[in-house]
Amino acid sequence: MHTRFSYNELKIVPYTERHDVSRFESRTADLNAFLKEDALENQKELINKTFLCCHSNQLVGYITFTTDIIEKEEVRTDGRIEVPYKEYPAIKIARLAVDEQYERKGVGRFLLLAAVGKALKISDEVGCRFITVDSKQDSIEFYEKRGGFELAKKRKNKTYPTMYLDILPINEELKAVNTKLGDF
């Protein structure tokens, strides 16, 4: 049985030149190569931003964000989500990887929670309604079960189908909790 990390044992830090990522090995060669060869250059070009997840100063995973939009037609609007605009701003999980040695220990879920936190913070500054990800086929279940993501309507059959998470309900729930705590 795998021992899961407590979330207070993990920390997220911005990726900089001072970090040694040479020993990071996920099960996906493209994700390893991106971190080691392209992530820092992309940051310099303001294309995306990578954050490292560490446990006891050991790199256990990473997540990369960029901007995105999601079209109204891609989002489920069965009365639960009201979407009056044609397109909505989103933060996109461009890459998410966990080192092979640390799989099934809660690192991926922790990185998804970090994405929600990042999106909520951005939405306080400039507006951001959704988190998107172009998922690998074998990761769809992870995003659905661990993050509450749904498949976008128009892109379900693509090699990397788009998935989304509406953060408005999360934001409203947090406001309600803060209101209750303020009344305490």
C-alpha positions, 0 to 999 in steps of 0.5 A: 500500500502506498503511503499518501502525503499529508497536504501540509507536507507538500509545497508549491514553488515557482520554477527558477534556474536555481532548481535542479530538475535533472532527476525528475522522471514521470512516466511520460517522456514529453512531460520530462523533456518539457520540464528539463528543456522548455519550461524556463524558456517558455517562462522567459517568453511569457508563454506559461508559468511552471510551479514545482511541487516539493516534499522535503526539498525533493521534486515530486511533481510539477504543474504548468499554467497558461491562459485559455478561453472556453466557448459557451458551446463546450460547457454543459448548461443544464441550468446548473451553470449559467453561461451568458457569454460566447467565450469565457476566460480560463486558466489552462493546466498546460502540463501536470506530472508526478515523478514515478517514485511519488505516484499514488501519494496524493501529489496529483490531487494536490496539484489540482487543488493548487490549480483551483487556488491559482484560478481563484486568486486570478479571478480576484484580480482580472476574472477567470471563470474556468480551469481547462486542460487538454487531457491525455486519454488515460488521464480523463478519469483522474481529472473527473474523479480527483478534480471534478472536471467535465469533458467539453462537448465539442472536443470529446473525441479528440486525441487530447480532449478538453476538460473544464472545471467551473470555479464560480460554484467553488468561489460562491461556496468559499464566500458563504463559508467566509460569511459564516465565519465572519458572523462567528 
